[in-house]
Amino acid sequence: MDVKRVWKTTKKCLPAVAVMTFGVANAAFAFTVPSSSDLAYEIYDVAVNDLLKGPIGFVGGLGLVGYGLYGAVMGQGSVGTTVLALCAGGGMAAADTITETMGFLM
């Protein structure tokens, strides 16, 4: 594969991709917690409040962080697995905040 040719093509396409990305993504809307009278509140309550913020989420996040630390200290497995486990454990610890603040494109 010719690297120069690929780079030349990439440089040609980059402005078009940037224009299309910023042209389409003109508004971002954040997910808000549903009120108790909404239809999906029961699903949100079970998924976020009972599972992610509850003991299942705590044990899962702690287990992932422990697995990542074990892989980092003992040198077993790859670096990617260790980093992924640590990031996933940290993400589970802050999952309720992430679900409330993450925006998505409409």
Number of C-alpha atoms within 10 A of each C-alpha: 5 6 8 9 10 11 11 10 11 12 11 11 11 11 11 10 12 11 11 11 11 10 10 11 12 9 11 11 11 12 13 11 15 13 11 11 8 9 10 12 14 15 10 16 15 13 15 17 14 13 15 21 17 13 11 12 21 17 15 17 24 18 15 22 23 16 17 24 16 14 19 17 10 8 11 12 12 10 13 10 15 23 16 14 21 23 16 19 24 15 15 22 20 16 18 16 12 13 14 12 14 12 14 11 10 9
